[in-house]
Amino acid sequence: MSAWKGRFRLGKTPTLSSVWTLGLVAGFLFLGSCRDVSIRDDRIGGKDPWLSRLSAGAWGKGREAELQKALTERDFLELVLLRNRGLRASYESWKASLQAAGAVGFLPEPKALIGVFLEPVETRVGPQRAFVRLGQAFPLTKRLSAQEEAAKERAEAQAALFRQKSLDVLAEAKALIASYRFTEDALRITQGHLDLLVGWSRVLVARFRTDKGRHPDLVRLQVEIGKLEDQLASLKDLVGLRKARLNHLVDRASDAPFALGKGKEGWTLALPDPKEAEKLMAEANEELKALGLMEKAAEAEIKVAQSTRTPDLDLGLRWVMTGEARNGSVAGSGDDPIAVELGFRLPIQVSRYDSLERAAKRRRRAAREKLLERQNRLRSRLREDFYKARDAARRLTLFRDTLLPKARESVQVQLQSFRAGKGNFLDLIDAERVLLDFLLQRSRAQAEGEKARADLEALLGLTWGREKKKSAQDAVKETKRSGK
């Protein structure tokens, strides 16, 4: 520690106002050196309309008046973004990362030291009784800017994860709606077939009483009725379960009502080309963006670790309070010496700095590998969604255009043959069972296609903002619609 000493004369008896003046000047000097590099909430995600809306307090309580009414599909999806607990947790994580970033990048806090000599040190100009020291450390490298960069990248990554979470929650909501509608369709179809078989049973009982009916036909029909009744009871329980899952997604009571209505068969938005979709996912997927930002943050942390090898500058101001000399005629009697001090932190712990740098580089490589691994998984998931969506579209077309018309025709032929007394009633039951199975498979294909497409939207970011949706649709090649 080197020091330059000067003399500061406050007079024979230092006044309180003079002491305060010196203290305030020194305090403002050191505090002013601590530049403000905090990150405000509006600096990250400020151009994102959804993040800006949430920052303005859009969470609220999410339209409490709508919680008790029967929700339509549109109202439900809007409510999901306002009341889903997982999405709120992701939002709070993003906000927490912003607050943490605001605490990074400052200079070290200045230090104040007050010392009192147990025995006054007698000098020619008077006894020295106490001293006050103010000090401030200054990194000689860009450590502060690197720390700020790392914190900012992590906050940006949390914002991207929040956006991806919103897409995933919407995809989950759409998948649950598709499952709920399929269960309702299955319940309606099964109930219709059960009513039909019950009507046939009355006819068979009447024929059996007049010796025109066969007992094996009646027994077989009763068995089929029992199986349908069991399926119907299971479907009723499943409807309640899926309704509860929908309500839990928006933090409502398990039995809160819905008015989702019947979905349209087929899809209005054509599937993109798989190769184009992979390129679009690499550019638009928010999770991949977040992992890329985490890699950049790890890169900045390497700079922070490397900067610890360089010394830090320490500037100080020491004021020694001196009393009156015994010989008042001595020049400088009672003058308080002022020392400006200059010091350096000595980076001698080389092995420690090597470990910090190696650990930072390992974290960067880990972040890179995690990005590549997640990219591969999402590509596989994308291909799987394409397979499911195309398979569902193919089966939907097959059942609608080919199998269902043939199954209905078969039922009509068997029914007419049975009424004419030429056909076998067991063949009629088998034909009706095949028709029921085809109707359920068509409804299941519709639901599976909606689930796959909802997941594709989450992967490709098709539902995040109008501009993204428009640009994504521009990249999609025109194909034939798989609707009606």
N, C-alpha and C positions, 0 to 999 in steps of 0.2 A: 504494500500500500504506500503510495507516494502522496505527498501533500504539499500544497503551496499555502504558506501562511501569510496573512495580512493582518492589519490592525484595524479595529473598528471601534471608534471612540463614541461611547454613549454619554460621556460626561462622567463626572466624579461619582454620581449616583444615577444608575440607569433608571429611566422612568418606565412605568408600566406601558404607556402608549408606544414608546420606542420598541419595547420588547415585542408587543403585539404586531407592530408594523413589520419588523424583521421576520417574525413567524409567518405572517400572512403572505409576504412576498415569496419566501422560500416555499411555502405550501402550494401557492398557485403555480410556481415554477415547475414543481415536480408533478403535481396533479395534471397540469396542462400537457405534460409530455405523454400522458396515457391516452392515446388516441382512441376514439370510439369506433370499434369495428363490429359492433353487434349487428346481428341479422334480424331485421324486422319480419313479421309474418307476411307482409305484402311483397317482399322481395322474392319469395319462392312460391311459384304457382300463382302469382298475381294475375297472369294472363289467362289462367284457366277459369272458365266461368263457373264450373261446379265448385272448385276450391274457393273461389272468391265468394260464392253464395254461402258456403258453409262458414267461411271466416266472418261473414256478416251476421252470423247467429241463426242460420236457417234450420239448425237442428230443432230448437224449441222442444215442443212436445209432440210434434208431428200430427197436427190436425186431430186433436182429441175428440172432436165431435164426430169424426168419421170412424172411430174405433168400434162403435156399436152397430153401425148400419151394415147392410149387406154390400160388400165391396165388389165392384166390377174389376175386370182384369187391369184396366188402365189405372184405376185408383189404387189397386193393390201394389202394382209395380212402383208407383210414385211413393207410396207409403213405405215400401221396403227401403228406399234410399234415405228415408227420414227416421226410421225407427229400428232398423236392424242393429242389434247390440254388437255383433262382430264388426260391422262397418264403423260404428261409433268408436270401438276400441282402436281400429286402424287409424281413424281420424285423430284420436287423442295421441297416438304414437307419433303421428306426423307433427302435431303441435308440440309435443315434448321434444322432438328432435330440433325443432326451430328454437325453442327456448334454450336447449343445450348449446346450439350453435351460437346463440347470442352471448354466451359466457366464454367464448373462445376468441383468441386473437388480441387480447389486451396485453399491455405491458405488465410485468410483475408489479404488485402493489408497492408503493414507496414505503420505506421503513423509517420510523422515528425512534431515536434512542436518547434517553435522558440518564446521565451519570452524575452521581454526587460523591465527591471525595470524602472518605471517612475522616481524614485529617487534611485540612486545607494545605495546598502546596504553596509554599512561600516562594515568591519570585521577586525580582527587583522592583517590578511595577505593582506588586500587590499579591495577596493570597488568591489562588485559584480554588474555588469552592465546588463548582459544578460545570457540566457542559451539556450541550444539546446537539444531536447529530440528525440530519435528514439525508436519506440516501435513496437512490433510484437505480435499478439495474436495467441495462439496455442490451438485448441480443444483437450481436454484430452481423448475424445472417438473417435470412428471410424466414425464420422459424415461425414468427407470428402469422405471416401471410400463408405459410404452408398449413398451419393449424386451422386457420380460418377456411382455407380451401377444402381441407378434409371434412370439416364440420358442415360446410355448405353442401358438399357432394352427398353426404349422408342424409342431410335434410331433404335434398332433392330426391334421393332414393326413397325415402319414406313417403314423399308426396306421390311418386310413381306407384309405390305399393298400395297406397290408399286408392288411387284410381283403378288399379287392377282389382283390388278387393271389391270395389263397387260393381265392376263388370262381372266378377265371379258371383256376387250375391244376386245380381239380376239374372244371370244364367241359372243359378240354383232355383230362383223363384219361378222362372219359366219352365224348368224341368218339373218342379213340383206341381205347377198348374197342369202340365201335360199329363202327369200321372193321375192327378185328381180327376181330370176329364175322362181319362181312359176308364178309371174305376166307375165313374158315374155311367159312362156308356155301357160298360160291361154289366152293371146293375140293371140298367134299363133293358138291354137286349136279353139278359137272362130272365128277367121278370116277364118279358113278352113271350118268350118260349115256354116258360112255366105255365103261364095262363093258357097258352095254346094246348099244351099237353093235358092240362086239367080239363079243358073242354073236350078233348078227345076221350079222356077217361070216362066222362059222362056218357058219351056215345057208346063206348065199349061195354059199360055196365048195362046200358039199356039193351044192347044187342045180346049180351050174355043172359039177361033175364028172359029173352025171347028165344033162347037157344040158337041164335045166329052168330054169336060171338065166341071166340076161343079163349079159354082160360089162360094159356101161356102168353097170349098177346096182352091181356089185362095185367098179368103179373109183371111182364117186361116193361109195360108203360108205367106201372107204379114204382118200379125200381128207378126208371129214368126221372120220374117226378121227385123221388127222394134225393137223388143226386143233385138235381137242380135246386132243390130247397136248401141243401147243405151249401152249395156254391153261393146261393143268394145270401144266406146268413153270413158267410165269410166276407162277401163283397160289402155288405152293410157295415161290418166292423172295419173293413179296410177304408171305406169312405170316411168314417169318423177319424181314423188314424191319420189319413192324408190331409184332412181338414185341419186337424190339430197341428200338423207339421207346417202347414201354410200359415196358420195363425201365430205359431211360435216364431216364425221368421220375422214378423212385424211386432212381436211382443204384445199379442192380443190374447184374450181368453181362448182356451182350446176349442170351445164350441161356438165361437163367434161366427155369424153367417157370412156367406158369399153369394154373389150373383154373377159368376163368371160366364155363364152362358155356354153354348155349344161352340166349339172352335170350328174354323173353316177347314174343310178337307183339302189337303195339298198345301203348297207354299207359293207365295208370290215372289219371293226373292230367289233367283237362281243361284246355284252353287258356283263359286269361283273355280278356276283351274287350280289343281293342287300345287303346281310349281309356282304359280303366281301367288297363291295363298301363303306359301312358305316365305317368299320374299316380303309379302305384306306383313306377316307375323314378325319377321326379323326387324322391321321398321316400326311397327305400331304396337307390339305387345308391351304393356307397361311393366310387367315383371322382368322381362329381359332388359328394359331400360334401367330399372332399379339395380339390377345386378351389374350392369355396365357402370353405373354411377358409383357403386360400392367398390369396383375395381379402381376407379379414378381416386376415390377417397384413400384406398390403400396405397396408391402411388404417391399421394401427397404425404402420407404418414412416413414413407421412406425418406422424403426430404426432411421431415421433422426429426427423424432419428439421426440422419446424417449431420444435421445442424448442431446436435449436442456435442460434436467433436470440437467446435470452435469456442473460444472463450467469450464470456459475456462481460460487457463493460459496466462498471459500477461507479456512478458519480455521487459524491456526497458533499455536504456542507456542515462543518463543525464549528460551533460557537462556544467558546470557553468563557464562563462568567468569572470575572476577576474583581476582587475588592480593592479598596484604597491601600496604597503602600504606606508603610509606617512613616516613611519620610515623604511627606506630601510634595516636596519640591522636586522629586524625581520626575524626569520627563516620561510621559505616558502613564502616569499613575492612574490605576483604575480602568485603563483601557481594556476592552474585551477582544482577545485575538480571534480572528475568523480564519478557518482553514478550508480551502477547497480541495477535496480528496478525489483521487482517481485510482480505481482498483479494477482487477480482472479476476474472473473465475478461471481457475487452472484446470483444464480438462485432462486429468492424468489417469482416469479410470478407463483405460483403453479397452480392456476386455468387456467391460460393461457396455460401452458404446458399440462394440462389435456385435454383442448379443442383441442389442436393441435394433440395430440395422438388419441383422439376419432375420430376426423375428418379423420385422416389417416387410421384408422381401417375401418371406414365407406366406404372410397374410395376403400379399398381392397375388402370388401364384395360386393360393387357395381360392381367392375371389375369381380369378380367371377360370380355373377349372370348374368352379361352381356354375359360372355363366355358361360354359360350353356344355356341361352336363345337363343343366336345365334346358338349354336350347335343344339338345337331342331328345329329351323327354317330351318337350312341347311339340317337337316335330312328329314324334310317334303318336302323341295324343291327337295332333291335327289329322294325321293319316287315318287314325282309328275313327275319328268323327266323320271324315269323308266316307269311309266305308259304311258306317252306320247310316249316315244320311242317304247315301245312294242306294243301299240295300233296302232301307225303309221306303224310298220312293219307288223302287222296282216292285217291291211286294204290294205297295198300295195300288199301283197301276194294275198288277196282276190280279189282285182280288177284286178290284172295282170293275175292270173291263172283261175279265175272263171267268174266274172261279166263282164269284158270287152269282152272276147270271146263270151259270151252269148249275150251281147248287139249287137256286130257286126253281129252275126248270125241272130238276130232278125231283124236288119235293112235290111240285104240281103233278108231275107224271105219276108218281107213286100214290099220291092222294086220289087222283082220278081213277087209277087202277083199283085201289082199295074200295072206293065207293061203288065201282062197277062189280065188285065181288071177284075180281080176277087177281088182285095183287096180295102180297104178304104184308101184314101190318108191321112186322119187324123191319122190313125194308124201308117202310115209311119212317119209322123211328130213326133208323140209321141215316137216312137222307136228311132228316130234320137236325140230327146231331151234327152232321157235317156242315150244314148251313150255319148253325150256331157257332161252330168252331171257326169258320171262315169270317163271320162277322166280327168275332172277337179278335182274330188275327189282323183284320183290316184296321180296327181301332188301335190295336197295339202297335202296328206299323206307323200309324199317324203319330202316336205318342213318342215312339222311339226316334222318329225323324225330327220332331220338335225338340227333343232333348239334345240330339246331336247338333242341330243348327244353333241352339242356344249356346252350347259350349264353343262352337265355331265363332260365334259373335264375341264371346269373352276372349278367345285367343287372338282374334284379329282386330278387336277394338271397334267393331261396327256400330256399337250403340253408344259410344262415348262422344257426345257432341255432334252437331249437325255437319260441321266441316269435315270431321274425320269420317263420318258415315258417307258423306258425298264422295270424298277422295277414295274411300275403299270401294264404293260401288263403281266408280269410274275404272278401277283396276280389274273389275270382274268381267269376264267374257260373257257375252250373251249366249245363253243356252235355252233350250226349250223348258217351259214351265212344267213342273210336275203336278200342277193343280188339276182342277176339273177339266 
